[in-house]
Protein backbone atom coordinates (compact mmCIF):
# COMPACT_ATOMS: atom_id res chain seq x y z
CA UNK A 1 0.00 0.00 0.00
CA UNK A 2 1.37 3.45 -0.87
CA UNK A 3 2.46 5.96 1.76
CA UNK A 4 -0.49 8.31 1.26
CA UNK A 5 -2.97 5.47 1.77
CA UNK A 6 -1.31 4.51 5.04
CA UNK A 7 -1.49 8.13 6.18
CA UNK A 8 -5.14 8.37 5.18
CA UNK A 9 -5.90 5.35 7.34
CA UNK A 10 -4.01 7.00 10.19
CA UNK A 11 -6.02 10.22 9.98
CA UNK A 12 -9.29 8.29 9.89
CA UNK A 13 -8.20 6.33 12.95
CA UNK A 14 -7.29 9.62 14.61
CA UNK A 15 -10.89 10.77 14.54
CA UNK A 16 -11.91 7.70 16.51
CA UNK A 17 -8.92 7.89 18.84
CA UNK A 18 -9.35 11.57 19.69
CA UNK A 19 -13.00 11.02 20.55
CA UNK A 20 -12.15 8.55 23.34
CA UNK A 21 -8.50 9.17 24.32
CA UNK A 22 -7.59 10.59 27.70
CA UNK A 23 -4.90 13.11 26.82
CA UNK A 24 -2.98 15.57 28.96
CA UNK A 25 -3.70 19.20 29.75
CA UNK A 26 -2.06 20.81 26.72
CA UNK A 27 -3.71 23.42 24.53
CA UNK A 28 -6.15 21.76 22.12
CA UNK A 29 -7.51 24.79 20.22
CA UNK A 30 -4.56 26.32 18.37
CA UNK A 31 -3.91 26.66 14.63
CA UNK A 32 -4.51 24.27 11.74
CA UNK A 33 -1.32 23.38 9.85
CA UNK A 34 -1.24 23.05 6.06
CA UNK A 35 1.24 20.68 4.36
CA UNK A 36 2.83 23.14 1.93
CA UNK A 37 6.32 24.66 1.97
CA UNK A 38 7.49 27.66 -0.09
CA UNK A 39 11.20 27.15 -0.85
CA UNK A 40 12.08 30.85 -0.56
CA UNK A 41 9.92 31.88 2.39
CA UNK A 42 10.90 33.46 5.69
CA UNK A 43 8.15 34.00 8.26
CA UNK A 44 7.45 35.92 11.46
CA UNK A 45 4.41 34.60 13.32
CA UNK A 46 2.37 35.73 16.31
CA UNK A 47 -0.57 33.71 17.54
CA UNK A 48 -2.75 34.03 20.63
CA UNK A 49 -5.48 32.01 22.30
CA UNK A 50 -7.91 33.33 24.96
CA UNK A 51 -9.97 30.69 26.80
CA UNK A 52 -12.95 30.74 29.13
CA UNK A 53 -12.39 28.85 32.36
CA UNK A 54 -13.31 25.17 32.13
CA UNK A 55 -15.36 23.51 34.90
CA UNK A 56 -13.13 21.94 37.61
CA UNK A 57 -9.95 22.77 35.63
CA UNK A 58 -7.22 25.42 35.87
CA UNK A 59 -6.68 25.90 32.15
CA UNK A 60 -4.68 28.88 30.94
CA UNK A 61 -6.58 32.13 30.44
CA UNK A 62 -4.20 33.18 27.64
CA UNK A 63 -1.41 31.62 25.58
CA UNK A 64 0.80 33.67 23.22
CA UNK A 65 3.40 32.31 20.79
CA UNK A 66 6.00 34.27 18.83
CA UNK A 67 7.98 32.48 16.13
CA UNK A 68 10.59 33.02 13.42
CA UNK A 69 10.79 30.46 10.64
CA UNK A 70 12.56 29.82 7.36
CA UNK A 71 12.34 27.31 4.54
CA UNK A 72 15.42 25.08 4.45
CA UNK A 73 14.45 23.59 1.07
CA UNK A 74 11.37 23.24 -1.14
CA UNK A 75 10.11 20.51 1.24
CA UNK A 76 11.31 21.48 4.74
CA UNK A 77 10.40 24.49 6.91
CA UNK A 78 11.96 25.14 10.34
CA UNK A 79 10.58 27.41 13.05
CA UNK A 80 11.55 28.45 16.61
CA UNK A 81 8.92 29.65 19.13
CA UNK A 82 8.90 31.59 22.38
CA UNK A 83 5.76 30.73 24.37
CA UNK A 84 4.17 32.78 27.14
CA UNK A 85 0.93 32.56 29.04
CA UNK A 86 -1.28 33.94 31.76
CA UNK A 87 -3.05 31.62 34.17
CA UNK A 88 -5.98 32.50 36.43
CA UNK A 89 -3.87 33.14 39.54
CA UNK A 90 -0.75 34.87 38.17
CA UNK A 91 0.25 37.38 35.52
CA UNK A 92 1.91 36.80 32.18
CA UNK A 93 5.06 34.64 32.20
CA UNK A 94 7.57 33.54 29.58
CA UNK A 95 7.05 29.81 29.94
CA UNK A 96 8.77 27.75 27.23
CA UNK A 97 10.57 27.55 23.92
CA UNK A 98 9.82 25.21 21.03
CA UNK A 99 11.58 24.01 17.87
CA UNK A 100 9.47 22.82 14.96
CA UNK A 101 10.12 21.18 11.58
CA UNK A 102 7.47 20.79 8.86
CA UNK A 103 8.12 18.36 6.02
CA UNK A 104 5.98 18.41 2.86
CA UNK A 105 5.66 14.76 1.89
CA UNK A 106 3.91 15.04 -1.48
CA UNK A 107 3.70 17.58 -4.29
CA UNK A 108 0.42 19.45 -4.53
CA UNK A 109 -1.99 17.35 -6.58
CA UNK A 110 0.32 14.32 -6.69
CA UNK A 111 -2.21 12.17 -4.83
CA UNK A 112 -5.91 12.48 -4.05
CA UNK A 113 -4.84 14.42 -0.91
CA UNK A 114 -1.71 16.43 -0.10
CA UNK A 115 0.40 15.23 2.85
CA UNK A 116 2.85 16.62 5.37
CA UNK A 117 4.39 15.92 8.79
CA UNK A 118 5.18 18.31 11.68
CA UNK A 119 7.74 17.41 14.37
CA UNK A 120 7.96 19.55 17.54
CA UNK A 121 10.11 19.65 20.68
CA UNK A 122 9.15 21.92 23.60
CA UNK A 123 11.03 22.63 26.86
CA UNK A 124 9.60 24.67 29.74
CA UNK A 125 11.78 27.37 31.28
CA UNK A 126 10.95 27.12 35.00
CA UNK A 127 9.77 23.52 35.37
CA UNK A 128 11.25 20.19 34.31
CA UNK A 129 8.65 19.45 31.64
CA UNK A 130 9.47 18.45 28.08
CA UNK A 131 7.26 17.54 25.15
CA UNK A 132 7.81 15.81 21.82
CA UNK A 133 5.06 15.75 19.18
CA UNK A 134 4.54 14.34 15.70
CA UNK A 135 1.65 15.61 13.61
CA UNK A 136 0.18 14.18 10.42
CA UNK A 137 -1.28 16.74 8.00
CA UNK A 138 -3.70 15.94 5.16
CA UNK A 139 -5.40 18.42 2.82
CA UNK A 140 -7.80 17.91 -0.08
CA UNK A 141 -9.58 20.35 -2.39
CA UNK A 142 -13.25 20.08 -3.38
CA UNK A 143 -14.07 22.73 -6.00
CA UNK A 144 -13.71 26.01 -4.04
CA UNK A 145 -13.47 24.20 -0.69
CA UNK A 146 -10.37 22.87 1.05
CA UNK A 147 -10.54 20.26 3.81
CA UNK A 148 -7.59 19.87 6.21
CA UNK A 149 -6.93 17.37 9.01
CA UNK A 150 -4.23 17.58 11.71
CA UNK A 151 -3.64 14.60 14.02
CA UNK A 152 -0.97 15.00 16.71
CA UNK A 153 0.61 12.28 18.84
CA UNK A 154 2.37 13.83 21.85
CA UNK A 155 4.66 12.58 24.60
CA UNK A 156 5.23 14.60 27.80
CA UNK A 157 7.79 13.80 30.51
CA UNK A 158 9.86 15.38 33.31
CA UNK A 159 10.18 15.64 37.10
CA UNK A 160 7.30 18.16 37.32
CA UNK A 161 4.69 16.22 35.35
CA UNK A 162 3.31 12.72 35.16
CA UNK A 163 4.78 11.19 32.00
CA UNK A 164 2.01 10.44 29.53
CA UNK A 165 0.91 10.35 25.92
CA UNK A 166 -1.59 12.69 24.29
CA UNK A 167 -3.59 12.81 21.08
CA UNK A 168 -5.34 15.82 19.53
CA UNK A 169 -7.36 16.24 16.35
CA UNK A 170 -8.05 19.42 14.39
CA UNK A 171 -10.28 19.62 11.30
CA UNK A 172 -10.87 22.59 9.01
CA UNK A 173 -13.25 23.27 6.12
CA UNK A 174 -12.20 26.43 4.25
CA UNK A 175 -14.11 28.24 1.47
CA UNK A 176 -11.74 30.00 -0.92
CA UNK A 177 -13.92 33.05 -1.58
CA UNK A 178 -10.90 35.24 -2.37
CA UNK A 179 -7.26 35.50 -1.20
CA UNK A 180 -8.30 38.37 1.08
CA UNK A 181 -11.19 36.51 2.75
CA UNK A 182 -11.69 32.79 3.33
CA UNK A 183 -14.53 31.77 5.69
CA UNK A 184 -13.67 28.65 7.68
CA UNK A 185 -15.20 26.18 10.12
CA UNK A 186 -12.88 24.35 12.56
CA UNK A 187 -13.36 21.39 14.92
CA UNK A 188 -11.01 20.35 17.74
CA UNK A 189 -10.95 17.25 19.97
CA UNK A 190 -8.69 16.39 22.89
CA UNK A 191 -8.76 16.00 26.64
CA UNK A 192 -11.68 17.93 28.14
CA UNK A 193 -12.29 19.63 24.79
CA UNK A 194 -14.81 19.04 22.02
CA UNK A 195 -15.28 22.33 20.21
CA UNK A 196 -16.33 23.83 16.88
CA UNK A 197 -16.60 27.34 15.51
CA UNK A 198 -16.14 29.86 12.70
CA UNK A 199 -12.81 31.40 11.70
CA UNK A 200 -12.14 34.11 9.15
CA UNK A 201 -8.76 34.31 7.42
CA UNK A 202 -7.08 35.95 4.47
CA UNK A 203 -3.78 37.01 2.93
CA UNK A 204 -2.89 40.61 1.99
CA UNK A 205 -0.11 41.19 -0.56
CA UNK A 206 2.41 43.81 0.62
CA UNK A 207 4.89 43.70 -2.26
CA UNK A 208 7.00 41.24 -4.22
CA UNK A 209 7.01 37.99 -2.23
CA UNK A 210 5.69 39.84 0.83
CA UNK A 211 2.35 38.91 2.41
CA UNK A 212 0.46 39.38 5.65
CA UNK A 213 -1.67 36.38 6.56
CA UNK A 214 -4.30 36.74 9.31
CA UNK A 215 -6.74 34.45 11.11
CA UNK A 216 -9.38 35.25 13.75
CA UNK A 217 -12.19 33.15 15.12
CA UNK A 218 -14.14 31.86 18.09
CA UNK A 219 -14.46 28.16 18.93
CA UNK A 220 -17.46 27.04 21.03
CA UNK A 221 -17.44 24.10 23.44
CA UNK A 222 -19.75 21.22 22.58
CA UNK A 223 -20.09 19.69 26.05
CA UNK A 224 -20.12 20.60 29.74
CA UNK A 225 -16.38 20.06 30.29
CA UNK A 226 -15.14 22.16 27.34
CA UNK A 227 -14.47 25.89 27.63
CA UNK A 228 -17.59 27.77 26.55
CA UNK A 229 -15.57 29.96 24.16
CA UNK A 230 -11.99 30.04 22.93
CA UNK A 231 -10.83 32.98 20.83
CA UNK A 232 -7.87 32.34 18.54
CA UNK A 233 -5.90 34.86 16.47
CA UNK A 234 -2.86 34.61 14.20
CA UNK A 235 -0.69 37.02 12.22
CA UNK A 236 2.06 35.87 9.83
CA UNK A 237 4.37 38.15 7.90
CA UNK A 238 5.78 36.15 4.99
CA UNK A 239 8.74 37.44 2.96
C-alpha positions as CSV (number, residue, x, y, z in Angstrom):
1,X,0.0,0.0,0.0
2,X,1.4,3.5,-0.9
3,X,2.5,6.0,1.8
4,X,-0.5,8.3,1.3
5,X,-3.0,5.5,1.8
6,X,-1.3,4.5,5.0
7,X,-1.5,8.1,6.2
8,X,-5.1,8.4,5.2
9,X,-5.9,5.4,7.3
10,X,-4.0,7.0,10.2
11,X,-6.0,10.2,10.0
12,X,-9.3,8.3,9.9
13,X,-8.2,6.3,13.0
14,X,-7.3,9.6,14.6
15,X,-10.9,10.8,14.5
16,X,-11.9,7.7,16.5
17,X,-8.9,7.9,18.8
18,X,-9.3,11.6,19.7
19,X,-13.0,11.0,20.6
20,X,-12.1,8.6,23.3
21,X,-8.5,9.2,24.3
22,X,-7.6,10.6,27.7
23,X,-4.9,13.1,26.8
24,X,-3.0,15.6,29.0
25,X,-3.7,19.2,29.7
26,X,-2.1,20.8,26.7
27,X,-3.7,23.4,24.5
28,X,-6.1,21.8,22.1
29,X,-7.5,24.8,20.2
30,X,-4.6,26.3,18.4
31,X,-3.9,26.7,14.6
32,X,-4.5,24.3,11.7
33,X,-1.3,23.4,9.8
34,X,-1.2,23.0,6.1
35,X,1.2,20.7,4.4
36,X,2.8,23.1,1.9
37,X,6.3,24.7,2.0
38,X,7.5,27.7,-0.1
39,X,11.2,27.1,-0.8
40,X,12.1,30.9,-0.6
41,X,9.9,31.9,2.4
42,X,10.9,33.5,5.7
43,X,8.1,34.0,8.3
44,X,7.4,35.9,11.5
45,X,4.4,34.6,13.3
46,X,2.4,35.7,16.3
47,X,-0.6,33.7,17.5
48,X,-2.8,34.0,20.6
49,X,-5.5,32.0,22.3
50,X,-7.9,33.3,25.0
51,X,-10.0,30.7,26.8
52,X,-12.9,30.7,29.1
53,X,-12.4,28.9,32.4
54,X,-13.3,25.2,32.1
55,X,-15.4,23.5,34.9
56,X,-13.1,21.9,37.6
57,X,-9.9,22.8,35.6
58,X,-7.2,25.4,35.9
59,X,-6.7,25.9,32.2
60,X,-4.7,28.9,30.9
61,X,-6.6,32.1,30.4
62,X,-4.2,33.2,27.6
63,X,-1.4,31.6,25.6
64,X,0.8,33.7,23.2
65,X,3.4,32.3,20.8
66,X,6.0,34.3,18.8
67,X,8.0,32.5,16.1
68,X,10.6,33.0,13.4
69,X,10.8,30.5,10.6
70,X,12.6,29.8,7.4
71,X,12.3,27.3,4.5
72,X,15.4,25.1,4.4
73,X,14.4,23.6,1.1
74,X,11.4,23.2,-1.1
75,X,10.1,20.5,1.2
76,X,11.3,21.5,4.7
77,X,10.4,24.5,6.9
78,X,12.0,25.1,10.3
79,X,10.6,27.4,13.1
80,X,11.5,28.4,16.6
81,X,8.9,29.6,19.1
82,X,8.9,31.6,22.4
83,X,5.8,30.7,24.4
84,X,4.2,32.8,27.1
85,X,0.9,32.6,29.0
86,X,-1.3,33.9,31.8
87,X,-3.1,31.6,34.2
88,X,-6.0,32.5,36.4
89,X,-3.9,33.1,39.5
90,X,-0.8,34.9,38.2
91,X,0.2,37.4,35.5
92,X,1.9,36.8,32.2
93,X,5.1,34.6,32.2
94,X,7.6,33.5,29.6
95,X,7.0,29.8,29.9
96,X,8.8,27.8,27.2
97,X,10.6,27.5,23.9
98,X,9.8,25.2,21.0
99,X,11.6,24.0,17.9
100,X,9.5,22.8,15.0
101,X,10.1,21.2,11.6
102,X,7.5,20.8,8.9
103,X,8.1,18.4,6.0
104,X,6.0,18.4,2.9
105,X,5.7,14.8,1.9
106,X,3.9,15.0,-1.5
107,X,3.7,17.6,-4.3
108,X,0.4,19.5,-4.5
109,X,-2.0,17.3,-6.6
110,X,0.3,14.3,-6.7
111,X,-2.2,12.2,-4.8
112,X,-5.9,12.5,-4.0
113,X,-4.8,14.4,-0.9
114,X,-1.7,16.4,-0.1
115,X,0.4,15.2,2.8
116,X,2.9,16.6,5.4
117,X,4.4,15.9,8.8
118,X,5.2,18.3,11.7
119,X,7.7,17.4,14.4
120,X,8.0,19.5,17.5
121,X,10.1,19.7,20.7
122,X,9.1,21.9,23.6
123,X,11.0,22.6,26.9
124,X,9.6,24.7,29.7
125,X,11.8,27.4,31.3
126,X,10.9,27.1,35.0
127,X,9.8,23.5,35.4
128,X,11.3,20.2,34.3
129,X,8.6,19.4,31.6
130,X,9.5,18.5,28.1
131,X,7.3,17.5,25.1
132,X,7.8,15.8,21.8
133,X,5.1,15.8,19.2
134,X,4.5,14.3,15.7
135,X,1.6,15.6,13.6
136,X,0.2,14.2,10.4
137,X,-1.3,16.7,8.0
138,X,-3.7,15.9,5.2
139,X,-5.4,18.4,2.8
140,X,-7.8,17.9,-0.1
141,X,-9.6,20.3,-2.4
142,X,-13.3,20.1,-3.4
143,X,-14.1,22.7,-6.0
144,X,-13.7,26.0,-4.0
145,X,-13.5,24.2,-0.7
146,X,-10.4,22.9,1.1
147,X,-10.5,20.3,3.8
148,X,-7.6,19.9,6.2
149,X,-6.9,17.4,9.0
150,X,-4.2,17.6,11.7
151,X,-3.6,14.6,14.0
152,X,-1.0,15.0,16.7
153,X,0.6,12.3,18.8
154,X,2.4,13.8,21.8
155,X,4.7,12.6,24.6
156,X,5.2,14.6,27.8
157,X,7.8,13.8,30.5
158,X,9.9,15.4,33.3
159,X,10.2,15.6,37.1
160,X,7.3,18.2,37.3
161,X,4.7,16.2,35.4
162,X,3.3,12.7,35.2
163,X,4.8,11.2,32.0
164,X,2.0,10.4,29.5
165,X,0.9,10.3,25.9
166,X,-1.6,12.7,24.3
167,X,-3.6,12.8,21.1
168,X,-5.3,15.8,19.5
169,X,-7.4,16.2,16.4
170,X,-8.1,19.4,14.4
171,X,-10.3,19.6,11.3
172,X,-10.9,22.6,9.0
173,X,-13.3,23.3,6.1
174,X,-12.2,26.4,4.2
175,X,-14.1,28.2,1.5
176,X,-11.7,30.0,-0.9
177,X,-13.9,33.1,-1.6
178,X,-10.9,35.2,-2.4
179,X,-7.3,35.5,-1.2
180,X,-8.3,38.4,1.1
181,X,-11.2,36.5,2.7
182,X,-11.7,32.8,3.3
183,X,-14.5,31.8,5.7
184,X,-13.7,28.6,7.7
185,X,-15.2,26.2,10.1
186,X,-12.9,24.3,12.6
187,X,-13.4,21.4,14.9
188,X,-11.0,20.4,17.7
189,X,-10.9,17.3,20.0
190,X,-8.7,16.4,22.9
191,X,-8.8,16.0,26.6
192,X,-11.7,17.9,28.1
193,X,-12.3,19.6,24.8
194,X,-14.8,19.0,22.0
195,X,-15.3,22.3,20.2
196,X,-16.3,23.8,16.9
197,X,-16.6,27.3,15.5
198,X,-16.1,29.9,12.7
199,X,-12.8,31.4,11.7
200,X,-12.1,34.1,9.1
201,X,-8.8,34.3,7.4
202,X,-7.1,35.9,4.5
203,X,-3.8,37.0,2.9
204,X,-2.9,40.6,2.0
205,X,-0.1,41.2,-0.6
206,X,2.4,43.8,0.6
207,X,4.9,43.7,-2.3
208,X,7.0,41.2,-4.2
209,X,7.0,38.0,-2.2
210,X,5.7,39.8,0.8
211,X,2.3,38.9,2.4
212,X,0.5,39.4,5.7
213,X,-1.7,36.4,6.6
214,X,-4.3,36.7,9.3
215,X,-6.7,34.4,11.1
216,X,-9.4,35.3,13.8
217,X,-12.2,33.1,15.1
218,X,-14.1,31.9,18.1
219,X,-14.5,28.2,18.9
220,X,-17.5,27.0,21.0
221,X,-17.4,24.1,23.4
222,X,-19.8,21.2,22.6
223,X,-20.1,19.7,26.1
224,X,-20.1,20.6,29.7
225,X,-16.4,20.1,30.3
226,X,-15.1,22.2,27.3
227,X,-14.5,25.9,27.6
228,X,-17.6,27.8,26.6
229,X,-15.6,30.0,24.2
230,X,-12.0,30.0,22.9
231,X,-10.8,33.0,20.8
232,X,-7.9,32.3,18.5
233,X,-5.9,34.9,16.5
234,X,-2.9,34.6,14.2
235,X,-0.7,37.0,12.2
236,X,2.1,35.9,9.8
237,X,4.4,38.2,7.9
238,X,5.8,36.1,5.0
239,X,8.7,37.4,3.0
